[in-house]
């Protein structure tokens, strides 16, 4: 048996602050490491084609639900009207539930870009058509640029599901 090693970087008074002494915890540490490795492997498996198309369907559901919830916010009078308030809650619940399903096969950067970009455009159109809000040329140009950005991100993204 040898004595304690001399103090090195990250060590204090001859003891490594992060060293784990052998003991009863080792089987649990091995089990946790094996489980972590399995989880890591499953997160890096590319999604097959059909699963990805279903993910885009869930993304479309998330967009419609998010737009519905946001539109209902406009008529909820500060969440004081029970009917619109219930619609807001249910719509956002469905939105985020569907979005989590989409995230199983589509990278988060792409999901969020598509969801927010299309959502902004749809909410703006709904505000214009249903609520009589004005829509100026600059706003239309801005929304067109947002949608163009979503298309560019989608076409040129190298992002993968992790």
N, C-alpha and C positions, 0 to 999 in steps of 0.2 A: 504494500500500500504506500502511496506517496502522499505527501502533505498537500495543503491547499496551494493552488496556483497563485503566482504573483498577480497583483492587481493590474488590470489593463484598462483600455478605454471602456467606459460604461460600468466600471466596477468601483465599488466603494469599500474601502478597508479590506481588500482581498476577497470580497464576495461579489459575484455577478448579481446585479439586481434582478435580472430576468431569468436566472437559472432555476430550473425546476428539479428539486431533489427527488431521487427515486423513492417510490412508496406505493401505497394502495391506490393512488389516483391513476397510475399508468394504464390499467385496462380501460378506464373511462376515457382517458386521453386518446388511446388507440381507437376506440369506438367512435369518438367524435371526429378524429382525423379521417377515418374510413367513410363515415357518413358525409363529411364535408367534401371529400373527393368525389363521391357518387353524385352529390348535388351539383358540384362544379361541372362534372361531365355531362349531366343531363341538361344543364343550362347552355351548353355550347353545341348542342346537336342542331344542325340546320333543320328548319321546318320543311316538310314536304309540300308540294304544290297544292293539293286540295285543302290542306290545313290552312295555308296562307290565304286562299280565296275565302274560306269561312271567316278568317280573321278580318278580312276587308268587309265582309257582311256585318260583323259585330261593330266594326268601326263606323259603318254607315248608320247603324242603329244608335250608336253613341252620339253621332253628330245630330241626328234628328231629335233624340231625347234632350241633348244639351240645348239645342235651339228652341225646343218647346219650353224647357224650364226657364230659359232666359226671357223668352217672349212672355211667359206667364208672370215673371217678375215685374214686367212693365205695367200689368193691370192689377197687381196685388196690393196697390196702395201701401207700399212699405211693409208688406207681409201682414196686413191687417184684415184682408179679405180671405175667409176660410177656403173658398173654392180654389182660387188661384194659388193660395199657399199650399194646398194639398198637391196641386198639379206640379208646382215647383219642386216639392220634396220628392214626389214619385219620379218625375222626369230626371232629376239629377241622380237619383238612386239608380235608375235604369241606365243612364248615361255612363256612370262610372263603373257599373257592373259590366256593361258591354265593352267598355274600354279595357278593363282588365283582361277580358277574353281576347281582345285584339292583340294585346301585348304579349300573348303567348307565342305569336308567330311573326309579329312585326316589331321592329326596334322602336323604342320609346320616342326617339327623336323624330322618326317618320310619323308615328301615330299622332304625336302632339302637333306637328306641323300641319298635317292634313286636317285634324279635328279643329284646331283653332282657326286655320285659314278659311276653310269652307264654312265653319260656324260664323265667323265674322261676316262673311259675304251674305249668308242666309239671314242672319239677324238684321243686317242692314237693309236687305230687301224687304223683310217683313215689317220693319219699322217704317219704311217708305210706303209700302202698299196698304198695310193694315192700320197703322197708327198715324198716317199722314205726315210723317217726318220728311223734311226736305233732303234732297240728295243732290249735291252740287257736283260739278265736273271734277274738282279736286278729290272729292271723296270717292267718286267712281274710279278715277285713275289710281288712287291709293289701294282700293280693293282689288283692282286688276293686277297691280304689282304684287299684292299679297298672294293672290291666286297663282300668278306666274312664279313666284318664289316657291310655293308649295310644289308646283310641277317640277321645277328645277331640282329641288331637294329630292323628290321622289325618283326622278330619272337618273340623277348622278350620285345618289347616296350609296356609299360602300358600307353603311352601318349594318350590322348583323345582330340577331337576337343573342343576348348573353344569358 
